[in-house]
Each structure stands twice: as C-alpha cells, then as structure tokens.
Amino acid sequence: MKIKSSQLLISNDGGIIMGTGRMTILESIDRTNSINKTAKELKMAYKTVWSKIKSTEKNFGKPVVLADKRKGTKLTEDGRTLLEKYRELKQRCIKADDILFEDIFSDRI
C-alpha cells in the first residue's frame, strides 16, 4: 500500500491556478517556446492549451506567458516564479505525505 496525493492551487473563488497538468504545460512552453509545439507534445488541442493558460492567468491575476510571433512564447517572470514555487510545494507535500503515511500505516493494518 502507498499514498498518492496531488496538489491543486486554487483562487479564493475556487478557480484553478495550478495543478500537475498546468505545470506540465508551462514546463513544455518553457522548453519549446511554443504553444503549438506544447499542444503537439502533450497531444492536446492548441485551443485547450491556450484556454488553460488563459484560465490560469485569470485566476492568478497575472500573465504567466508572453506570446510573440517573432520570439515565440515565453514564461513571464510571474509565470516562472509560479512554476518554481508550485514544484517546490509539490515536492515538500510529497515528502510530508510520505512521513505521515509511514507514521499512520507503519503497522500495515
């Protein structure tokens, strides 16, 4: 038996800011500099990727990507910070969950 948990950042009114899927989208954009390449890489429709980015920006209250036809798409400073902090949150939560799980289930009911 093991634990699997997920972390979801939501706005005060319940809108999704960041989860594992959106983290993957931002990581791909950071790597490819392209929403189109990200959509292809993740086997998603371009419109779906763009919609998730726009939803994140609305719920976060700040732009997370900057799209430029010449330079491609880049993470904004706020987008990069959000991504880095989410990764750190996720790692810390997993470590804490593992400790709690072992403490509670160490006797293997």
N, CA, C and O atoms as a Tinker XYZ file with bonds, in Angstrom:
   436  protein
     1  N      0.848000   -1.172000    0.000000    73     2
     2  CA     0.000000    0.000000    0.000000    64     1     3
     3  C      0.891000    1.232000    0.000000    63     2     4     5
     4  O      1.947000    1.257000    0.632000    81     3
     5  N      0.442000    2.256000   -0.724000    73     3     6
     6  CA     1.170000    3.514000   -0.755000    64     5     7
     7  C      0.185000    4.653000   -0.925000    63     6     8     9
     8  O     -0.993000    4.425000   -1.199000    81     7
     9  N      0.657000    5.865000   -0.766000    73     7    10
    10  CA    -0.198000    7.043000   -0.896000    64     9    11
    11  C      0.120000    7.775000   -2.192000    63    10    12    13
    12  O      1.273000    7.848000   -2.617000    81    11
    13  N     -0.916000    8.309000   -2.804000    73    11    14
    14  CA    -0.740000    9.162000   -3.963000    64    13    15
    15  C     -1.617000   10.390000   -3.734000    63    14    16    17
    16  O     -2.837000   10.288000   -3.610000    81    15
    17  N     -0.979000   11.525000   -3.682000    73    15    18
    18  CA    -1.742000   12.753000   -3.469000    64    17    19
    19  C     -1.396000   13.744000   -4.560000    63    18    20    21
    20  O     -0.376000   13.625000   -5.240000    81    19
    21  N     -2.268000   14.723000   -4.710000    73    19    22
    22  CA    -1.996000   15.761000   -5.694000    64    21    23
    23  C     -2.265000   17.113000   -5.061000    63    22    24    25
    24  O     -3.055000   17.233000   -4.124000    81    23
    25  N     -1.607000   18.111000   -5.580000    73    23    26
    26  CA    -1.735000   19.451000   -5.055000    64    25    27
    27  C     -2.394000   20.312000   -6.128000    63    26    28    29
    28  O     -2.026000   20.251000   -7.301000    81    27
    29  N     -3.348000   21.095000   -5.722000    73    27    30
    30  CA    -4.072000   21.952000   -6.635000    64    29    31
    31  C     -4.146000   23.339000   -6.017000    63    30    32    33
    32  O     -4.712000   23.520000   -4.939000    81    31
    33  N     -3.567000   24.320000   -6.710000    73    31    34
    34  CA    -3.668000   25.704000   -6.254000    64    33    35
    35  C     -4.934000   26.288000   -6.846000    63    34    36    37
    36  O     -5.147000   26.233000   -8.057000    81    35
    37  N     -5.774000   26.849000   -5.989000    73    35    38
    38  CA    -6.995000   27.464000   -6.464000    64    37    39
    39  C     -7.082000   28.896000   -5.942000    63    38    40    41
    40  O     -6.502000   29.235000   -4.910000    81    39
    41  N     -7.809000   29.715000   -6.667000    73    39    42
    42  CA    -8.026000   31.096000   -6.240000    64    41    43
    43  C     -9.038000   31.096000   -5.095000    63    42    44    45
    44  O     -9.657000   30.074000   -4.799000    81    43
    45  N     -9.194000   32.233000   -4.468000    73    43    46
    46  CA   -10.148000   32.339000   -3.360000    64    45    47
    47  C    -11.574000   32.036000   -3.786000    63    46    48    49
    48  O    -12.393000   31.631000   -2.961000    81    47
    49  N    -11.882000   32.228000   -5.065000    73    47    50
    50  CA   -13.228000   31.912000   -5.534000    64    49    51
    51  C    -13.320000   30.524000   -6.184000    63    50    52    53
    52  O    -14.337000   30.190000   -6.791000    81    51
    53  N    -12.258000   29.719000   -6.055000    73    51    54
    54  CA   -12.309000   28.323000   -6.489000    64    53    55
    55  C    -11.777000   28.016000   -7.874000    63    54    56    57
    56  O    -11.810000   26.858000   -8.291000    81    55
    57  N    -11.285000   29.010000   -8.606000    73    55    58
    58  CA   -10.740000   28.761000   -9.936000    64    57    59
    59  C     -9.348000   28.147000   -9.869000    63    58    60    61
    60  O     -8.547000   28.498000   -9.003000    81    59
    61  N     -9.068000   27.237000  -10.779000    73    59    62
    62  CA    -7.771000   26.555000  -10.779000    64    61    63
    63  C     -6.673000   27.504000  -11.258000    63    62    64    65
    64  O     -6.779000   28.130000  -12.313000    81    63
    65  N     -5.622000   27.588000  -10.453000    73    63    66
    66  CA    -4.429000   28.339000  -10.830000    64    65    67
    67  C     -3.372000   27.371000  -11.358000    63    66    68    69
    68  O     -2.817000   27.572000  -12.438000    81    67
    69  N     -3.101000   26.320000  -10.584000    73    67    70
    70  CA    -2.039000   25.396000  -10.981000    64    69    71
    71  C     -2.297000   24.014000  -10.402000    63    70    72    73
    72  O     -2.693000   23.853000   -9.248000    81    71
    73  N     -2.056000   23.032000  -11.249000    73    71    74
    74  CA    -2.084000   21.634000  -10.873000    64    73    75
    75  C     -1.022000   20.942000  -11.704000    63    74    76    77
    76  O     -0.276000   21.601000  -12.428000    81    75
    77  N     -0.944000   19.651000  -11.613000    73    75    78
    78  CA     0.082000   18.906000  -12.344000    64    77    79
    79  C     -0.017000   19.123000  -13.854000    63    78    80    81
    80  O      1.006000   19.270000  -14.523000    81    79
    81  N     -1.227000   19.145000  -14.395000    73    79    82
    82  CA    -1.406000   19.342000  -15.829000    64    81    83
    83  C     -0.920000   20.700000  -16.296000    63    82    84    85
    84  O     -0.249000   20.808000  -17.323000    81    83
    85  N     -1.254000   21.719000  -15.554000    73    83    86
    86  CA    -0.821000   23.062000  -15.932000    64    85    87
    87  C      0.677000   23.236000  -15.723000    63    86    88    89
    88  O      1.333000   23.972000  -16.459000    81    87
    89  N      1.210000   22.556000  -14.720000    73    87    90
    90  CA     2.660000   22.564000  -14.530000    64    89    91
    91  C      3.332000   21.977000  -15.774000    63    90    92    93
    92  O      4.318000   22.527000  -16.264000    81    91
    93  N      2.810000   20.881000  -16.276000    73    91    94
    94  CA     3.358000   20.235000  -17.471000    64    93    95
    95  C      3.275000   21.165000  -18.682000    63    94    96    97
    96  O      4.204000   21.221000  -19.488000    81    95
    97  N      2.182000   21.882000  -18.807000    73    95    98
    98  CA     2.028000   22.837000  -19.914000    64    97    99
    99  C      3.091000   23.928000  -19.823000    63    98   100   101
   100  O      3.762000   24.218000  -20.813000    81    99
   101  N      3.251000   24.531000  -18.650000    73    99   102
   102  CA     4.237000   25.607000  -18.501000    64   101   103
   103  C      5.664000   25.096000  -18.693000    63   102   104   105
   104  O      6.497000   25.793000  -19.272000    81   103
   105  N      5.950000   23.895000  -18.215000    73   103   106
   106  CA     7.281000   23.322000  -18.429000    64   105   107
   107  C      7.559000   23.124000  -19.912000    63   106   108   109
   108  O      8.666000   23.385000  -20.381000    81   107
   109  N      6.556000   22.663000  -20.647000    73   107   110
   110  CA     6.725000   22.438000  -22.077000    64   109   111
   111  C      6.899000   23.761000  -22.823000    63   110   112   113
   112  O      7.743000   23.862000  -23.714000    81   111
   113  N      6.122000   24.759000  -22.473000    73   111   114
   114  CA     6.268000   26.067000  -23.101000    64   113   115
   115  C      7.664000   26.617000  -22.821000    63   114   116   117
   116  O      8.301000   27.185000  -23.708000    81   115
   117  N      8.129000   26.452000  -21.605000    73   115   118
   118  CA     9.466000   26.933000  -21.240000    64   117   119
   119  C     10.546000   26.240000  -22.085000    63   118   120   121
   120  O     11.548000   26.854000  -22.449000    81   119
   121  N     10.330000   24.976000  -22.385000    73   119   122
   122  CA    11.293000   24.189000  -23.150000    64   121   123
   123  C     11.197000   24.437000  -24.654000    63   122   124   125
   124  O     12.214000   24.517000  -25.342000    81   123
   125  N      9.968000   24.556000  -25.160000    73   123   126
   126  CA     9.761000   24.633000  -26.611000    64   125   127
   127  C      9.591000   26.054000  -27.141000    63   126   128   129
   128  O      9.749000   26.297000  -28.337000    81   127
   129  N      9.272000   26.981000  -26.260000    73   127   130
   130  CA     8.958000   28.368000  -26.652000    64   129   131
   131  C      7.786000   28.438000  -27.632000    63   130   132   133
   132  O      7.734000   29.313000  -28.496000    81   131
   133  N      6.850000   27.500000  -27.481000    73   131   134
   134  CA     5.757000   27.450000  -28.447000    64   133   135
   135  C      4.525000   26.769000  -27.849000    63   134   136   137
   136  O      4.609000   25.670000  -27.301000    81   135
   137  N      3.386000   27.441000  -27.967000    73   135   138
   138  CA     2.133000   26.816000  -27.540000    64   137   139
   139  C      1.769000   25.694000  -28.513000    63   138   140   141
   140  O      1.273000   24.647000  -28.096000    81   139
   141  N      2.012000   25.907000  -29.793000    73   139   142
   142  CA     1.712000   24.893000  -30.803000    64   141   143
   143  C      2.526000   23.614000  -30.557000    63   142   144   145
   144  O      1.979000   22.512000  -30.581000    81   143
   145  N      3.829000   23.769000  -30.323000    73   143   146
   146  CA     4.673000   22.589000  -30.048000    64   145   147
   147  C      4.265000   21.926000  -28.743000    63   146   148   149
   148  O      4.289000   20.701000  -28.629000    81   147
   149  N      3.890000   22.734000  -27.763000    73   147   150
   150  CA     3.420000   22.186000  -26.492000    64   149   151
   151  C      2.169000   21.353000  -26.707000    63   150   152   153
   152  O      2.061000   20.243000  -26.185000    81   151
   153  N      1.228000   21.881000  -27.470000    73   151   154
   154  CA    -0.011000   21.146000  -27.746000    64   153   155
   155  C      0.295000   19.814000  -28.416000    63   154   156   157
   156  O     -0.273000   18.787000  -28.044000    81   155
   157  N      1.183000   19.824000  -29.397000    73   155   158
   158  CA     1.545000   18.583000  -30.088000    64   157   159
   159  C      2.252000   17.612000  -29.152000    63   158   160   161
   160  O      1.952000   16.418000  -29.134000    81   159
   161  N      3.202000   18.141000  -28.368000    73   159   162
   162  CA     3.967000   17.300000  -27.434000    64   161   163
   163  C      3.055000   16.639000  -26.406000    63   162   164   165
   164  O      3.256000   15.479000  -26.049000    81   163
   165  N      2.062000   17.370000  -25.936000    73   163   166
   166  CA     1.164000   16.853000  -24.900000    64   165   167
   167  C     -0.090000   16.199000  -25.473000    63   166   168   169
   168  O     -0.973000   15.758000  -24.736000    81   167
   169  N     -0.149000   16.144000  -26.825000    73   167   170
   170  CA    -1.295000   15.541000  -27.510000    64   169   171
   171  C     -2.615000   16.189000  -27.070000    63   170   172   173
   172  O     -3.593000   15.519000  -26.739000    81   171
   173  N     -2.587000   17.515000  -27.083000    73   171   174
   174  CA    -3.756000   18.313000  -26.727000    64   173   175
   175  C     -4.053000   19.265000  -27.886000    63   174   176   177
   176  O     -3.178000   19.572000  -28.696000    81   175
   177  N     -5.280000   19.717000  -27.947000    73   175   178
   178  CA    -5.633000   20.728000  -28.942000    64   177   179
   179  C     -5.000000   22.057000  -28.535000    63   178   180   181
   180  O     -4.913000   22.379000  -27.350000    81   179
   181  N     -4.564000   22.814000  -29.525000    73   179   182
   182  CA    -3.992000   24.138000  -29.273000    64   181   183
   183  C     -4.952000   24.975000  -28.438000    63   182   184   185
   184  O     -4.542000   25.634000  -27.482000    81   183
   185  N     -6.220000   24.945000  -28.799000    73   183   186
   186  CA    -7.242000   25.731000  -28.103000    64   185   187
   187  C     -7.341000   25.328000  -26.633000    63   186   188   189
   188  O     -7.553000   26.182000  -25.771000    81   187
   189  N     -7.192000   24.046000  -26.341000    73   187   190
   190  CA    -7.256000   23.566000  -24.956000    64   189   191
   191  C     -6.079000   24.115000  -24.147000    63   190   192   193
   192  O     -6.260000   24.588000  -23.025000    81   191
   193  N     -4.885000   24.053000  -24.714000    73   191   194
   194  CA    -3.693000   24.572000  -24.036000    64   193   195
   195  C     -3.866000   26.065000  -23.783000    63   194   196   197
   196  O     -3.641000   26.543000  -22.671000    81   195
   197  N     -4.266000   26.797000  -24.818000    73   195   198
   198  CA    -4.438000   28.242000  -24.689000    64   197   199
   199  C     -5.505000   28.571000  -23.655000    63   198   200   201
   200  O     -5.345000   29.512000  -22.878000    81   199
   201  N     -6.583000   27.811000  -23.638000    73   199   202
   202  CA    -7.674000   28.019000  -22.685000    64   201   203
   203  C     -7.196000   27.808000  -21.241000    63   202   204   205
   204  O     -7.563000   28.572000  -20.348000    81   203
   205  N     -6.389000   26.788000  -21.018000    73   203   206
   206  CA    -5.866000   26.522000  -19.679000    64   205   207
   207  C     -4.916000   27.633000  -19.231000    63   206   208   209
   208  O     -4.923000   28.029000  -18.065000    81   207
   209  N     -4.107000   28.128000  -20.151000    73   207   210
   210  CA    -3.207000   29.247000  -19.830000    64   209   211
   211  C     -4.031000   30.478000  -19.452000    63   210   212   213
   212  O     -3.758000   31.125000  -18.441000    81   211
   213  N     -5.035000   30.799000  -20.263000    73   211   214
   214  CA    -5.871000   31.973000  -20.004000    64   213   215
   215  C     -6.624000   31.835000  -18.680000    63   214   216   217
   216  O     -6.772000   32.810000  -17.943000    81   215
   217  N     -7.092000   30.639000  -18.383000    73   215   218
   218  CA    -7.787000   30.391000  -17.122000    64   217   219
   219  C     -6.833000   30.587000  -15.936000    63   218   220   221
   220  O     -7.200000   31.189000  -14.927000    81   219
   221  N     -5.619000   30.075000  -16.072000    73   219   222
   222  CA    -4.622000   30.252000  -15.021000    64   221   223
   223  C     -4.347000   31.738000  -14.805000    63   222   224   225
   224  O     -4.300000   32.204000  -13.667000    81   223
   225  N     -4.168000   32.472000  -15.881000    73   223   226
   226  CA    -3.884000   33.905000  -15.768000    64   225   227
   227  C     -5.043000   34.647000  -15.105000    63   226   228   229
   228  O     -4.823000   35.527000  -14.272000    81   227
   229  N     -6.262000   34.300000  -15.468000    73   227   230
   230  CA    -7.440000   34.943000  -14.872000    64   229   231
   231  C     -7.494000   34.660000  -13.378000    63   230   232   233
   232  O     -7.702000   35.572000  -12.579000    81   231
   233  N     -7.308000   33.399000  -12.999000    73   231   234
   234  CA    -7.408000   33.007000  -11.592000    64   233   235
   235  C     -6.208000   33.457000  -10.763000    63   234   236   237
   236  O     -6.336000   33.694000   -9.562000    81   235
   237  N     -5.064000   33.572000  -11.389000    73   235   238
   238  CA    -3.827000   34.012000  -10.721000    64   237   239
   239  C     -3.775000   35.535000  -10.629000    63   238   240   241
   240  O     -3.174000   36.096000   -9.713000    81   239
   241  N     -4.412000   36.188000  -11.588000    73   239   242
   242  CA    -4.440000   37.638000  -11.593000    64   241   243
   243  C     -3.234000   38.289000  -12.247000    63   242   244   245
   244  O     -3.035000   39.499000  -12.142000    81   243
   245  N     -2.427000   37.471000  -12.926000    73   243   246
   246  CA    -1.221000   37.973000  -13.587000    64   245   247
   247  C     -0.962000   37.140000  -14.833000    63   246   248   249
   248  O     -1.329000   35.966000  -14.874000    81   247
   249  N     -0.332000   37.731000  -15.859000    73   247   250
   250  CA     0.052000   36.937000  -17.027000    64   249   251
   251  C      1.139000   35.923000  -16.665000    63   250   252   253
   252  O      2.049000   36.232000  -15.895000    81   251
   253  N      1.041000   34.724000  -17.218000    73   251   254
   254  CA     2.075000   33.706000  -16.965000    64   253   255
   255  C      2.895000   33.409000  -18.214000    63   254   256   257
   256  O      3.986000   32.847000  -18.122000    81   255
   257  N      2.374000   33.783000  -19.380000    73   255   258
   258  CA     3.135000   33.631000  -20.623000    64   257   259
   259  C      3.057000   34.922000  -21.428000    63   258   260   261
   260  O      2.124000   35.713000  -21.291000    81   259
   261  N      4.055000   35.104000  -22.260000    73   259   262
   262  CA     4.097000   36.220000  -23.199000    64   261   263
   263  C      4.297000   35.632000  -24.581000    63   262   264   265
   264  O      5.348000   35.066000  -24.883000    81   263
   265  N      3.273000   35.772000  -25.422000    73   263   266
   266  CA     3.335000   35.214000  -26.776000    64   265   267
   267  C      3.759000   36.306000  -27.750000    63   266   268   269
   268  O      3.162000   37.382000  -27.794000    81   267
   269  N      4.794000   36.017000  -28.524000    73   267   270
   270  CA     5.313000   36.948000  -29.520000    64   269   271
   271  C      5.536000   36.163000  -30.803000    63   270   272   273
   272  O      6.226000   35.144000  -30.793000    81   271
   273  N      4.961000   36.623000  -31.905000    73   271   274
   274  CA     5.062000   35.864000  -33.163000    64   273   275
   275  C      6.503000   35.696000  -33.626000    63   274   276   277
   276  O      6.829000   34.692000  -34.259000    81   275
   277  N      7.362000   36.647000  -33.329000    73   275   278
   278  CA     8.764000   36.554000  -33.747000    64   277   279
   279  C      9.624000   35.754000  -32.773000    63   278   280   281
   280  O     10.440000   34.928000  -33.182000    81   279
   281  N      9.432000   36.006000  -31.490000    73   279   282
   282  CA    10.295000   35.396000  -30.468000    64   281   283
   283  C      9.724000   34.117000  -29.873000    63   282   284   285
   284  O     10.413000   33.415000  -29.132000    81   283
   285  N      8.477000   33.811000  -30.190000    73   283   286
   286  CA     7.841000   32.625000  -29.623000    64   285   287
   287  C      7.173000   32.953000  -28.298000    63   286   288   289
   288  O      7.007000   34.122000  -27.949000    81   287
   289  N      6.800000   31.942000  -27.580000    73   287   290
   290  CA     6.102000   32.107000  -26.306000    64   289   291
   291  C      7.057000   31.810000  -25.162000    63   290   292   293
   292  O      7.736000   30.784000  -25.150000    81   291
   293  N      7.097000   32.716000  -24.213000    73   291   294
   294  CA     7.995000   32.603000  -23.051000    64   293   295
   295  C      7.171000   32.734000  -21.779000    63   294   296   297
   296  O      6.097000   33.335000  -21.778000    81   295
   297  N      7.683000   32.168000  -20.705000    73   295   298
   298  CA     7.069000   32.391000  -19.403000    64   297   299
   299  C      7.415000   33.805000  -18.948000    63   298   300   301
   300  O      8.536000   34.275000  -19.143000    81   299
   301  N      6.449000   34.467000  -18.346000    73   299   302
   302  CA     6.740000   35.752000  -17.726000    64   301   303
   303  C      7.504000   35.478000  -16.428000    63   302   304   305
   304  O      7.607000   34.331000  -15.994000    81   303
   305  N      8.027000   36.511000  -15.828000    73   303   306
   306  CA     8.715000   36.339000  -14.539000    64   305   307
   307  C      7.745000   35.776000  -13.498000    63   306   308   309
   308  O      8.108000   34.897000  -12.718000    81   307
   309  N      6.508000   36.288000  -13.491000    73   307   310
   310  CA     5.494000   35.759000  -12.569000    64   309   311
   311  C      5.154000   34.304000  -12.894000    63   310   312   313
   312  O      4.943000   33.499000  -11.987000    81   311
   313  N      5.100000   33.966000  -14.177000    73   311   314
   314  CA     4.833000   32.589000  -14.583000    64   313   315
   315  C      5.936000   31.648000  -14.158000    63   314   316   317
   316  O      5.670000   30.542000  -13.688000    81   315
   317  N      7.182000   32.084000  -14.322000    73   315   318
   318  CA     8.331000   31.270000  -13.916000    64   317   319
   319  C      8.338000   31.072000  -12.394000    63   318   320   321
   320  O      8.582000   29.969000  -11.905000    81   319
   321  N      8.068000   32.152000  -11.658000    73   319   322
   322  CA     8.031000   32.065000  -10.190000    64   321   323
   323  C      6.919000   31.135000   -9.729000    63   322   324   325
   324  O      7.119000   30.317000   -8.831000    81   323
   325  N      5.739000   31.260000  -10.349000    73   323   326
   326  CA     4.617000   30.378000  -10.011000    64   325   327
   327  C      5.000000   28.920000  -10.248000    63   326   328   329
   328  O      4.748000   28.065000   -9.400000    81   327
   329  N      5.606000   28.638000  -11.394000    73   327   330
   330  CA     6.023000   27.279000  -11.724000    64   329   331
   331  C      7.039000   26.750000  -10.718000    63   330   332   333
   332  O      6.901000   25.625000  -10.236000    81   331
   333  N      8.042000   27.535000  -10.399000    73   331   334
   334  CA     9.078000   27.103000   -9.453000    64   333   335
   335  C      8.501000   26.872000   -8.061000    63   334   336   337
   336  O      8.826000   25.881000   -7.407000    81   335
   337  N      7.651000   27.778000   -7.612000    73   335   338
   338  CA     7.062000   27.622000   -6.273000    64   337   339
   339  C      6.112000   26.426000   -6.223000    63   338   340   341
   340  O      6.039000   25.734000   -5.208000    81   339
   341  N      5.386000   26.181000   -7.312000    73   339   342
   342  CA     4.497000   25.019000   -7.348000    64   341   343
   343  C      5.308000   23.725000   -7.289000    63   342   344   345
   344  O      4.943000   22.792000   -6.573000    81   343
   345  N      6.399000   23.670000   -8.037000    73   343   346
   346  CA     7.266000   22.477000   -7.987000    64   345   347
   347  C      7.757000   22.236000   -6.564000    63   346   348   349
   348  O      7.742000   21.105000   -6.078000    81   347
   349  N      8.194000   23.311000   -5.895000    73   347   350
   350  CA     8.686000   23.181000   -4.524000    64   349   351
   351  C      7.566000   22.716000   -3.591000    63   350   352   353
   352  O      7.777000   21.838000   -2.755000    81   351
   353  N      6.384000   23.303000   -3.733000    73   351   354
   354  CA     5.240000   22.898000   -2.921000    64   353   355
   355  C      4.958000   21.416000   -3.120000    63   354   356   357
   356  O      4.766000   20.676000   -2.154000    81   355
   357  N      4.935000   20.992000   -4.365000    73   355   358
   358  CA     4.643000   19.600000   -4.691000    64   357   359
   359  C      5.660000   18.652000   -4.047000    63   358   360   361
   360  O      5.284000   17.640000   -3.455000    81   359
   361  N      6.943000   18.983000   -4.167000    73   359   362
   362  CA     7.990000   18.146000   -3.580000    64   361   363
   363  C      7.862000   18.073000   -2.061000    63   362   364   365
   364  O      7.978000   16.995000   -1.478000    81   363
   365  N      7.626000   19.208000   -1.425000    73   363   366
   366  CA     7.502000   19.234000    0.038000    64   365   367
   367  C      6.267000   18.471000    0.501000    63   366   368   369
   368  O      6.312000   17.762000    1.507000    81   367
   369  N      5.168000   18.615000   -0.229000    73   367   370
   370  CA     3.946000   17.893000    0.140000    64   369   371
   371  C      4.140000   16.386000    0.015000    63   370   372   373
   372  O      3.676000   15.628000    0.868000    81   371
   373  N      4.813000   15.952000   -1.028000    73   371   374
   374  CA     5.069000   14.523000   -1.209000    64   373   375
   375  C      5.908000   13.984000   -0.051000    63   374   376   377
   376  O      5.608000   12.919000    0.488000    81   375
   377  N      6.953000   14.710000    0.330000    73   375   378
   378  CA     7.790000   14.288000    1.464000    64   377   379
   379  C      6.974000   14.229000    2.749000    63   378   380   381
   380  O      7.064000   13.261000    3.504000    81   379
   381  N      6.178000   15.268000    2.997000    73   379   382
   382  CA     5.348000   15.294000    4.210000    64   381   383
   383  C      4.319000   14.167000    4.180000    63   382   384   385
   384  O      4.088000   13.515000    5.198000    81   383
   385  N      3.702000   13.935000    3.031000    73   383   386
   386  CA     2.727000   12.851000    2.904000    64   385   387
   387  C      3.365000   11.496000    3.191000    63   386   388   389
   388  O      2.764000   10.655000    3.859000    81   387
   389  N      4.574000   11.283000    2.693000    73   387   390
   390  CA     5.272000   10.015000    2.933000    64   389   391
   391  C      5.534000    9.809000    4.426000    63   390   392   393
   392  O      5.374000    8.702000    4.940000    81   391
   393  N      5.931000   10.864000    5.110000    73   391   394
   394  CA     6.184000   10.775000    6.556000    64   393   395
   395  C      4.885000   10.469000    7.296000    63   394   396   397
   396  O      4.851000    9.583000    8.150000    81   395
   397  N      3.835000   11.185000    6.978000    73   395   398
   398  CA     2.542000   10.951000    7.623000    64   397   399
   399  C      2.015000    9.551000    7.336000    63   398   400   401
   400  O      1.502000    8.877000    8.229000    81   399
   401  N      2.143000    9.121000    6.093000    73   399   402
   402  CA     1.675000    7.793000    5.710000    64   401   403
   403  C      2.408000    6.718000    6.511000    63   402   404   405
   404  O      1.788000    5.805000    7.055000    81   403
   405  N      3.719000    6.837000    6.574000    73   403   406
   406  CA     4.507000    5.850000    7.327000    64   405   407
   407  C      4.134000    5.864000    8.799000    63   406   408   409
   408  O      4.045000    4.807000    9.423000    81   407
   409  N      3.915000    7.034000    9.358000    73   407   410
   410  CA     3.547000    7.147000   10.765000    64   409   411
   411  C      2.195000    6.492000   11.036000    63   410   412   413
   412  O      2.025000    5.798000   12.038000    81   411
   413  N      1.252000    6.712000   10.156000    73   411   414
   414  CA    -0.101000    6.199000   10.375000    64   413   415
   415  C     -0.240000    4.741000   10.003000    63   414   416   417
   416  O     -0.938000    3.996000   10.691000    81   415
   417  N      0.410000    4.310000    8.926000    73   415   418
   418  CA     0.237000    2.953000    8.421000    64   417   419
   419  C      1.438000    2.045000    8.664000    63   418   420   421
   420  O      1.546000    0.989000    8.041000    81   419
   421  N      2.339000    2.439000    9.558000    73   419   422
   422  CA     3.553000    1.621000    9.772000    64   421   423
   423  C      3.236000    0.226000   10.271000    63   422   424   425
   424  O      4.029000   -0.695000   10.072000    81   423
   425  N      2.100000    0.052000   10.912000    73   423   426
   426  CA     1.724000   -1.271000   11.426000    64   425   427
   427  C      1.055000   -2.127000   10.345000    63   426   428   429
   428  O      0.721000   -3.285000   10.594000    81   427
   429  N      0.860000   -1.569000    9.157000    73   427   430
   430  CA     0.288000   -2.299000    8.000000    64   429   431
   431  C     -0.996000   -3.025000    8.356000    63   430   432   433
   432  O     -1.038000   -4.255000    8.317000    81   431
   433  N     -1.995000   -2.325000    8.686000    73   431   434
   434  CA    -3.275000   -2.893000    9.128000    64   433   435
   435  C     -3.724000   -4.098000    8.371000    63   434   436
   436  O     -4.784000   -4.651000    8.664000    81   435
